[in-house]
Amino acid sequence: MIWHAPRKEPDPYQLEWDRLMDAIRNNKPHNEVKRGAEASLVTAMGRLAAHTGRVWTFKQALEHEHEFAPNVDNLTLDGPAPVLADKDGKYPVPAPGIKRDREY
């Protein structure tokens, strides 16, 4: 045999539950904060990369002053959206490689 598929990998979702249940049952510390925060940061980095046409590091993304949703802390159900259409009804779009330090 020249090649064969590797053995089946365990289900990562089940492994996550197994580890959590083991920690609860055996009174072990269990903290997913770092992994969750880094996963969230990576999604923001992907958005920044796609919208600016640049490669972003953890440090650059964390220090970047851009707001993905300006004034999000002031949003209300009856207030304006954070991004509005222009006079022609068009919304701003990313311009990767042209607008290199912000989304729109």
N, C-alpha and C positions, 0 to 999 in steps of 0.2 A: 504494500500500500504506500503510495507516494504522499498522500495527505489525508488527514481526517479532521473533522471539526473538533474543537476542544470540548471538554465536558460541559454540560449545561451549567450556567452560572446561577447562583441562588437569586431569588427574587429580592431586590433591594428594599422594596416596601415591607416585605415580611421580615427581613433582617432588622429593619428599623424598629418594628414592633417587638421583635424578639429581644433586642437590646434594651428597649424601654421597660418591658415587663421584667426582665432579669434585674434591672436596676431597682425597680419598685419592690420586687419580691425579696431581694437580698440587701436592701437598704444601701445601695451603692450610689455614689454621686452620678448624675446624668445631666449633661448640659449641652444643648444643641445651639446655643446662642452664637458662638463664633462661626460655625458652619452656616447657619441661617443668614447671619449678617453678611458673610462673604458671598454667599449665593445671590443675595439681593444686590450687592455691589456689582457683581459680575453682570447681572442683567442691565444695570444702569450703564456699565461700561460698554456693553453691546449696543445699547441705544445710542450712546454718545459716538461710538465708532461708526455706526451706520449713518448717523445724521451729519457727522462732520468729516468723514473720510479720513480720520486719524486713528492711530493706535493709542490706547489709553492704558496707563498703569494704575494699580490700586491707589498709589500716592497721588497721582494727578487727578483721578476721579474724586478722591476724598477732599482734595484741596480746591476743586473747581467751584466757582461761585454761581454757576448757572442754576436756575430754578426750573425743574421740569414742568411745574404747574405754579406759575407766579400767583402769589397771594392765596394759596390753597387754604391757609388758616382762616381766611375771611369768607370762604364759600358758603352760600346759603342756597336753599332749594329754589328761592325766587330771585336769586341774583344772577349776574352775568357769568358766562362760562369763562374759564381762564384764557382761552384762545378764541378770538372772534374773527368772523369773516370781514374782508375789506368791503369797500363800497360796491364792488362787483359781485359780492357773494362768494368770493374765493378765500379759502383758508391758507395761511402760510404753510409752505412745504419745506422740508430739509433740502439743502443744496450741498451735498457732500463734496469736499474739496474746494468749495467756494467760500462757504461760511464755515470756517474751521474751528471756531471757538464757542459756537452756540448752535442750537438746533435750527432755528428759523431766522 
